[in-house]
Amino acid sequence: MRLGVITTGHGPRDEYVQYHRGLARALGLEIEVIDEHILEHLTWEEIRPHLGAEHEERLGAHVRVPGATGNRLGEGWDHVYVRLDWAIQHFQSAIDRLVARGATAVLFCCATLFKPDAFRCPVPLIRPATLMMATIAERIQTSPAGKVKFGLMSSAGHGRQDVQLWRDQPFADRLDITYEPFEGNILPAAERLAAVKPDLVVVWSFGLGLAGRDPGNLTAKLEEMLGCAVMMPHRIAALAAFGLVTAGFDDRRFVTP
């Protein structure tokens, strides 16, 4: 199996390669992980004209910016928001490059919900937001009658569209949504959200806890603070990817004799 992962900005993003390879190995799978970055071929000066306004659909991207003081990825990096409609073509190009390199599956390292027919891919395409939405819909629709206190956290720059996305879902009348934005460090947002005692929390941003500057064991910290399950798109997507491709999964390995 050769899993291709796509990030929304510049590279390198070694944490994604290491995460998927390491998680697979923990499950007894040996896979190769290759990556592409949708904006890698563009400089900051070429990217800047395509930054999205607040009223536009936007995509968060970690990019190298001259003079930037650093974010989760360190000095020289910034987290910016580009227009989603402009980014679509660059996702498709990255898909095509990975397929040409022999990827047997492609996984998006982002939590954006795309239209079902937005891309062409001859191998399995794993879109974390699609998987997350289906999982949460099942959770909400099978829960007891009444409102579910639903905590939502995401990068501040696309918060408006994230809240609207959940309000537009068929099960939205079951959700009592509390939204808390963050930029970089998610823990202050989690502290604010904890005050409402949510039943379920979704982090609608990809890869929190994987970067070198992120707090260690972040999910456990969030669950302790919030007192409930915290759903992370990178984990759901990775586990789904391993079930969609030929990888020699030995299920009996996990059965106690």
WOSULMO-V602201 format. One record per pair of residues at least 6 apart in sequence whose C-alpha atoms are under 6 Angstrom apart, sorted by the first residue. I is the first residue (numbers start at 1). J is the second residue. If there is no record, write none. Layout:
BEGIN
i = <I I>
j = <J J>
END
This chain:
BEGIN
i = <1 1 2 2 2 2 2 3 3 3 3 4 4 4 4 4 4 5 5 5 5 6 6 6 6 6 7 7 8 8 9 9 9 9 9 9 10 10 10 10 11 17 36 38 38 38 44 50 51 51 51 52 52 52 52 57 58 58 58 58 58 59 59 59 60 60 61 61 62 62 63 63 64 64 65 65 68 68 69 69 70 70 71 72 72 104 105 105 106 107 107 108 110 111 111 111 111 111 112 113 128 128 147 147 147 148 148 148 149 149 149 150 150 150 150 150 150 151 151 151 151 152 152 152 153 153 153 153 154 154 154 154 155 155 155 156 156 156 180 182 194 200 200 201 202 202 203 206 206 207 209>
j = <31 247 31 32 33 103 104 33 103 105 106 33 34 35 98 103 106 35 106 107 108 35 36 37 108 109 37 109 38 61 37 38 39 61 62 63 37 39 40 63 37 33 94 90 91 94 65 82 81 82 83 58 81 82 83 84 81 82 83 84 158 81 82 84 80 81 79 80 78 79 77 78 76 77 76 77 76 77 75 76 76 77 78 184 213 123 123 124 125 125 126 127 206 128 129 204 205 206 129 129 233 237 174 175 176 174 175 176 176 198 199 175 176 177 198 200 201 177 178 198 201 179 201 202 179 180 181 203 181 203 204 205 181 182 183 181 182 183 189 189 226 228 229 230 230 231 232 233 234 234 218>
END
